[in-house]
């Protein structure tokens, strides 16, 4: 942690809480990442990896060890998503295209994610010193689902992020990470915009004749 202490130096205060240079850089990378996701630009994935590393350091510096450890999972999932966008295929062997998930599959995935939420909450409650284990577990669990949907280019990743961002705004407000609250509020708006943009792309892909 000594190596990152200069980055944890407050740059300014916001609503009575200090905002570090580390949080500012992580904020910028995260916004850039979402814009790349909206454009279906694979650059989004290395940006996601970098942002997760920085947020892991930020949370560790804030003694939020459960949240910090979970950023490692996000780095691994982002690496998988990057590979998917570059080399992944859909049924029939065609390159991945923006498309909708079948409704029955979406309902099954939602139920599975919802069931995993209290399990992760219990793990954080017993294995870490988190004081908000279940509040933390909800956006974390649904973020993993959102990452999978995003990696496979399903439109439904965006409504999943809408849900994640609403929960995250509450979580980080409780923690007093106000710049991150602003970030996730912006994410919420961008998720709605991304949802509409990808829905248009999916309609275009559906109308395009098979090659």
QUILINVEN-V913235 format. One record per residue. RES is the residue in three letters. PHI is phi in whole degrees, 0 to 359 (* if undefined). Layout:
BEGIN
RES & PHI
RES & PHI
END
This chain:
BEGIN
UNK & *
UNK & 300
UNK & 291
UNK & 258
UNK & 305
UNK & 300
UNK & 288
UNK & 275
UNK & 295
UNK & 299
UNK & 270
UNK & 195
UNK & 255
UNK & 219
UNK & 55
UNK & 86
UNK & 241
UNK & 287
UNK & 246
UNK & 274
UNK & 298
UNK & 299
UNK & 293
UNK & 296
UNK & 295
UNK & 298
UNK & 301
UNK & 298
UNK & 296
UNK & 292
UNK & 296
UNK & 302
UNK & 301
UNK & 294
UNK & 298
UNK & 294
UNK & 300
UNK & 298
UNK & 269
UNK & 56
UNK & 261
UNK & 300
UNK & 302
UNK & 304
UNK & 288
UNK & 297
UNK & 295
UNK & 297
UNK & 297
UNK & 297
UNK & 296
UNK & 295
UNK & 299
UNK & 293
UNK & 292
UNK & 299
UNK & 294
UNK & 298
UNK & 294
UNK & 297
UNK & 295
UNK & 267
UNK & 63
UNK & 257
UNK & 289
UNK & 297
UNK & 297
UNK & 296
UNK & 296
UNK & 290
UNK & 296
UNK & 298
UNK & 298
UNK & 296
UNK & 297
UNK & 295
UNK & 293
UNK & 295
UNK & 298
UNK & 297
UNK & 297
UNK & 299
UNK & 297
UNK & 300
UNK & 292
UNK & 271
UNK & 229
UNK & 290
UNK & 229
UNK & 256
UNK & 304
UNK & 95
UNK & 89
UNK & 287
UNK & 302
UNK & 302
UNK & 232
UNK & 295
UNK & 202
UNK & 267
UNK & 279
UNK & 303
UNK & 302
UNK & 296
UNK & 293
UNK & 295
UNK & 295
UNK & 296
UNK & 295
UNK & 298
UNK & 296
UNK & 296
UNK & 293
UNK & 298
UNK & 291
UNK & 285
UNK & 304
UNK & 294
UNK & 293
UNK & 293
UNK & 301
UNK & 295
UNK & 297
UNK & 296
UNK & 294
UNK & 265
UNK & 257
UNK & 227
UNK & 262
UNK & 300
UNK & 262
UNK & 223
UNK & 299
UNK & 281
UNK & 294
UNK & 288
UNK & 293
UNK & 297
UNK & 294
UNK & 294
UNK & 298
UNK & 288
UNK & 295
UNK & 296
UNK & 296
UNK & 299
UNK & 295
UNK & 296
UNK & 298
UNK & 295
UNK & 298
UNK & 265
UNK & 61
UNK & 271
UNK & 305
UNK & 294
UNK & 297
UNK & 289
UNK & 298
UNK & 296
UNK & 292
UNK & 302
UNK & 297
UNK & 299
UNK & 291
UNK & 299
UNK & 294
UNK & 291
UNK & 302
UNK & 295
UNK & 298
UNK & 284
UNK & 294
UNK & 300
UNK & 275
UNK & 73
UNK & 269
UNK & 289
UNK & 295
UNK & 291
UNK & 299
UNK & 298
UNK & 301
UNK & 287
UNK & 293
UNK & 296
UNK & 304
UNK & 300
UNK & 296
UNK & 294
UNK & 295
UNK & 294
UNK & 296
UNK & 297
UNK & 301
UNK & 294
UNK & 296
UNK & 290
UNK & 297
UNK & 295
UNK & 298
UNK & 295
UNK & 296
UNK & 295
UNK & 293
UNK & 293
UNK & 278
UNK & 289
UNK & 293
UNK & 296
UNK & 274
END
